[in-house]
């Protein structure tokens, strides 16, 4: 395609865009997630994760980023 403002540029064919849109719709329906389970039982997803963790079916991660640091004066974590 060509634009007065940006000049010549490449775009995805419409057939590829349609295929990607169709594949995206199926993703959420087939996955077993805490959110999907929670909706079925009317329980929040974080509670579902806690239950699954208590059963030993998943490992609960406290934090994926950051670190715990002890303060110099108060020894508070």
Secondary structure, DSSP 4 states (H G I P E B T S, - for coil): -EETTTEE-----HHHHHHHHHHHHHHHHH---HHHHHHHHT--HHHHHHHHHHTTSSPPPS-SS------TTT---
